[in-house]
C-alpha cells in the first residue's frame, strides 16, 4: 500500500520535516513514504519553497541525507504544493472572509477526495500547520472521504524549540545552541505525533460520497 502525506502548512514548514522524522525514525515499523502534498496559501507558498525545496535551503533533502533516507521518498514537486485560490482562480493570501474560507473548503475537499480514490493508497493528513480554520477544513474533509486506512495526525515538538527558525528535526549528532541563555542540544529534542480520532462517514454514506459534488457536502 502506498503512503501519501498531506500537510496543511502556514508559516511553520517545520511541521513537514518534523512529521517525516517521526514517521521514518520513531514510528515502528518505519513508514515508507511515496509522496508528499502540501496545502497552503499564497502568503506562505514562497516560504515553503525557500525552506523545503533542494534549490533553496533544502531541508527535506538535508533530512534525507542526515538519516540515510531515499531522497526520492521526500521529493516535493512544485505541483504537489497546492496553493489556495478563490473562485476566480486568484491565489488567496489568507482566509479572512466567508468567501475565502468557502473557496478553501472546495479546494481541500476536492484534493482529499482525489487522494482517497485509490484503494491501494493510505492518506495520512496532518493538521499541525496553517490557520486553525484550515485544520478544521482538512479534518472535515477527512471525515467525509477517509477510509479505514487513512489517518489524521498532529505533530508535537518540545516548547523549548517552538518557533526556532533553524530547527527542522532532531540532529543526528550533537548540535548545541544557546537560546535565551539556555543551552539546547538539537540531538536530544523529542518529537511526538498523535493520531487524532475522528468519525469516518464514508462507510456510512457509501456511494453518495464518491458521486457527490464537493460543494454539496459543505
C-alpha positions as CSV (number, residue, x, y, z in Angstrom):
1,X,0.0,0.0,0.0
2,X,1.3,3.5,-0.9
3,X,1.6,6.1,1.7
4,X,0.7,9.7,0.9
5,X,1.5,12.5,3.4
6,X,-0.7,15.6,3.2
7,X,0.1,18.7,5.3
8,X,-1.8,21.9,5.9
9,X,1.1,24.3,6.3
10,X,1.5,28.0,7.1
11,X,4.4,29.9,8.4
12,X,6.0,26.8,10.0
13,X,7.2,24.4,7.3
14,X,9.0,22.6,10.1
15,X,5.8,20.5,10.6
16,X,6.6,18.7,7.4
17,X,10.2,17.7,8.3
18,X,9.3,17.0,11.9
19,X,6.5,14.7,10.9
20,X,8.6,12.9,8.3
21,X,11.3,12.5,11.0
22,X,8.8,10.8,13.3
23,X,7.4,8.5,10.6
24,X,10.8,7.3,9.5
25,X,12.8,7.4,12.7
26,X,10.4,6.9,15.6
27,X,7.4,5.1,14.2
28,X,7.6,1.3,14.5
29,X,7.8,-0.1,11.9
30,X,9.1,3.0,9.9
31,X,6.8,4.4,7.3
32,X,7.7,4.1,3.6
33,X,6.7,7.4,2.1
34,X,5.6,7.5,-1.5
35,X,4.6,11.1,-2.0
36,X,4.1,14.4,-0.1
37,X,1.5,17.1,-0.7
38,X,1.1,20.5,1.0
39,X,-1.9,22.8,1.1
40,X,-1.1,26.4,1.8
41,X,-2.0,30.0,1.0
42,X,-0.1,32.4,-1.4
43,X,1.5,34.2,1.5
44,X,3.2,31.0,2.8
45,X,3.9,29.3,-0.5
46,X,7.2,31.2,-1.0
47,X,8.4,30.2,2.5
48,X,7.7,26.6,1.8
49,X,9.6,26.8,-1.5
50,X,12.5,28.6,0.2
51,X,12.9,26.3,3.2
52,X,12.0,22.8,1.8
53,X,13.0,22.6,-1.8
54,X,16.5,21.5,-2.8
55,X,17.3,24.5,-4.9
56,X,17.0,26.7,-1.8
57,X,17.5,25.7,1.9
58,X,16.6,22.2,1.1
59,X,15.5,20.9,4.5
60,X,13.8,17.9,3.0
61,X,17.0,16.8,1.3
62,X,19.0,17.5,4.4
63,X,16.7,15.3,6.4
64,X,17.2,12.5,3.8
65,X,21.0,12.9,3.9
66,X,21.2,13.0,7.7
67,X,19.1,9.9,8.2
68,X,20.0,8.0,5.1
69,X,16.6,8.1,3.5
70,X,16.0,7.6,-0.2
71,X,15.8,11.2,-1.5
72,X,13.0,10.2,-3.9
73,X,10.8,9.4,-0.9
74,X,11.0,13.0,0.3
75,X,10.7,14.8,-3.0
76,X,8.2,17.7,-3.1
77,X,7.4,18.5,-6.7
78,X,6.0,22.0,-7.2
79,X,2.8,20.5,-8.5
80,X,2.3,18.9,-5.1
81,X,2.2,22.4,-3.4
82,X,-1.5,23.2,-3.6
83,X,-1.9,27.0,-3.2
84,X,-5.4,28.0,-2.3
85,X,-7.3,30.2,-4.8
86,X,-10.6,32.0,-4.9
87,X,-13.4,31.1,-7.3
88,X,-11.8,33.2,-10.0
89,X,-8.5,31.4,-9.7
90,X,-6.7,34.2,-7.8
91,X,-4.3,33.0,-5.2
92,X,-5.5,33.5,-1.6
93,X,-3.2,35.4,0.7
94,X,-5.2,34.3,3.8
95,X,-8.5,33.0,5.0
96,X,-10.2,36.1,6.4
97,X,-13.7,36.2,4.8
98,X,-16.6,33.8,4.3
99,X,-15.9,33.6,0.6
100,X,-12.2,32.9,1.1
101,X,-13.0,30.1,3.6
102,X,-15.6,28.6,1.2
103,X,-13.0,28.6,-1.6
104,X,-10.6,26.8,0.7
105,X,-13.2,24.2,1.6
106,X,-13.8,23.4,-2.1
107,X,-10.1,23.1,-2.8
108,X,-9.4,20.9,0.2
109,X,-12.4,18.7,-0.2
110,X,-11.6,18.2,-3.9
111,X,-7.9,17.3,-3.2
112,X,-8.7,14.9,-0.4
113,X,-11.4,13.2,-2.4
114,X,-8.9,12.7,-5.2
115,X,-6.2,11.4,-2.9
116,X,-8.6,8.8,-1.4
117,X,-9.9,7.4,-4.6
118,X,-7.3,4.7,-4.9
119,X,-7.9,1.7,-2.6
120,X,-4.2,0.9,-2.6
121,X,-3.3,4.3,-1.0
122,X,-3.2,5.3,2.6
123,X,-3.6,9.1,3.2
124,X,-2.0,10.5,6.3
125,X,-3.2,14.1,6.7
126,X,-1.5,16.4,9.2
127,X,-3.3,19.4,10.8
128,X,-0.3,20.8,12.7
129,X,0.3,23.8,10.5
130,X,-1.6,26.8,9.0
131,X,-4.6,28.6,10.3
132,X,-6.9,26.8,12.7
133,X,-9.7,27.2,10.1
134,X,-7.5,25.3,7.6
135,X,-7.0,22.5,10.2
136,X,-10.8,22.3,10.7
137,X,-11.4,22.1,7.0
138,X,-8.9,19.3,6.5
139,X,-10.4,17.4,9.4
140,X,-13.9,17.9,8.0
141,X,-12.8,16.6,4.6
142,X,-11.2,13.6,6.2
143,X,-14.5,12.8,8.0
144,X,-16.3,12.6,4.6
145,X,-13.7,10.9,2.5
146,X,-11.3,9.0,4.7
147,X,-11.3,5.2,4.6
148,X,-10.4,2.8,7.4
149,X,-6.7,3.0,6.5
150,X,-6.5,6.8,6.3
151,X,-5.2,8.8,9.3
152,X,-5.4,12.3,10.8
153,X,-2.4,13.4,12.7
154,X,-0.8,16.2,14.7
155,X,2.9,16.5,15.3
156,X,4.1,17.9,18.6
157,X,7.6,19.3,19.4
158,X,9.0,20.5,22.7
159,X,8.1,24.0,23.7
160,X,11.8,25.0,24.0
161,X,12.3,24.8,20.2
162,X,8.9,26.1,19.1
163,X,9.4,29.0,16.7
164,X,13.1,28.5,16.2
165,X,13.8,29.1,12.6
166,X,16.7,26.7,12.2
167,X,15.1,23.7,14.0
168,X,13.5,21.3,11.5
169,X,14.2,17.9,13.1
170,X,16.4,16.5,15.8
171,X,20.0,16.4,14.5
172,X,21.7,13.0,14.1
173,X,24.7,14.2,16.1
174,X,25.0,16.7,19.0
175,X,24.3,20.2,18.0
176,X,24.2,22.7,20.9
177,X,22.7,26.1,20.5
178,X,22.1,28.8,23.1
179,X,18.6,30.3,23.3
180,X,17.8,32.9,25.9
181,X,20.8,31.8,27.9
182,X,19.7,28.1,27.8
183,X,21.8,25.5,26.0
184,X,19.7,23.2,23.9
185,X,21.1,20.1,22.2
186,X,19.1,19.6,19.0
187,X,20.0,15.9,19.1
188,X,18.0,15.4,22.3
189,X,14.8,17.2,21.2
190,X,11.8,14.8,21.3
191,X,9.2,14.7,18.5
192,X,5.7,13.2,19.2
193,X,2.9,12.5,16.7
194,X,-0.7,12.0,17.8
195,X,-3.2,10.2,15.7
196,X,-6.5,12.1,16.0
197,X,-9.6,10.0,16.3
198,X,-12.5,11.1,14.1
199,X,-15.7,9.7,12.7
200,X,-15.5,8.3,9.2
201,X,-18.7,9.0,7.3
202,X,-17.7,7.3,4.0
203,X,-18.5,3.7,5.2
204,X,-22.0,5.1,6.2
205,X,-22.8,7.3,3.2
206,X,-21.1,5.0,0.7
207,X,-21.7,5.8,-2.9
208,X,-23.2,9.2,-2.1
209,X,-19.8,10.4,-1.0
210,X,-17.9,9.3,-4.1
211,X,-20.6,10.5,-6.6
212,X,-21.4,13.8,-5.0
213,X,-20.2,17.2,-6.0
214,X,-17.7,18.5,-3.4
215,X,-19.7,21.7,-2.7
216,X,-22.8,19.6,-1.8
217,X,-21.1,18.3,1.3
218,X,-20.3,21.7,2.8
